[in-house]
């Protein structure tokens, strides 16, 4: 059920007149705007009255809406047990689903639906055993996200940049280059056939950020288990999740939603770890979870958070432009060695430039140095925007080997097909092209090998088909001319 459908059903079928009246009062809609249910539907997703309605929410409710916004998921009434579970009749596990969750349903209606902050609709099902209470679905509209109040009402402010921990992946890269036989196991940085990998993926600047986030999450779990009295008990706490309507559990990693709310801080705004407690309580649906202090400390250790110490207090925020490495030009991290090889200073090269080199050339480790070697195949496969990078123009100007490869590349650009055991032929006779197309170009052809038809009368086919193609062309009465290319 998508949000558009939910909005229509809510406005036209689910809400009572009393519900609409309550929403209009909370959001400040005029009588003109809500004269009909169609008009009410049109105005519901506007920003009108959102600030006033959200100002009445508790910190827990605000945190829950932040979580729903981050996940962009439709949930059932069980999600709100973390907010209103203390009002639930009886003990969890006793009574029918409706008996257990009716009080929570009532609280959601009063506190969120009737304030005009949630969509509600009934899911469709073929199961005759599902009660109406089980079928209610809720969605926080994406349009309401920008109006959400900050979770941090008493943050610390300073224009100081604080500090960011040393780049862990760059240390991995240094280990690969300086001590390739003693790289950490499993090593994050690997070289496979001239291509730099970050774990199992091709290296990129974005992959470094994802790796940092993964290390942050792993280190939280490891430190939490180590600090626990019993690993089995603590692991159950760490993996506690809530059941989604589809019957699957959400993986409990709070880092995306933590990063999301930290992104909303002002440029000079910092928070103490304890200010994340409400968000974490809501995320896990329990007060039993990794501590906010642990999460912030491990974020700092992995270079994902900046830290500022003021007396005995420590504050955190996301790194910003002040914490990024200083951008340097190619001459500061590339040089031609005595033997003509182009070497890279791995401590200074920006990740975006290393990504460009990795996609358009081969990388190798030689005598404790990371070297970049021309690779025509990679250069051809790289996008045209990569070819115009100043970095590659610098390589062409400084390295004879790169100058030669670019000369060959530029001479063949638009005409060159790089492929092992691939032959190219030019067929100018239209009737012959049609016959070749019918015999070898159809997807329904019996042979597993096919001819590819290219612009300007050219065709391409595997070398193994040469005899078959020549036989067909000669049988059609045409003469074959061969040409050698360098």
Beta strands, then each sheet from edge to edge (+ up, - down):
strand 1: 119-122
strand 2: 136-139
strand 3: 156-157
strand 4: 189-192
strand 5: 195-198
strand 6: 201-202
strand 7: 269-272
strand 8: 305-310
strand 9: 313-318
strand 10: 334-336
strand 11: 342-344
strand 12: 361-366
strand 13: 369-374
strand 14: 422-426
strand 15: 452-453
strand 16: 458-462
sheet 1: 1+ 2-
sheet 2: 3+ 7- 9+ 8-
sheet 3: 4+ 5- 6+
sheet 4: 10+ 11- 13+ 12-
sheet 5: 14+ 16- 15+
end
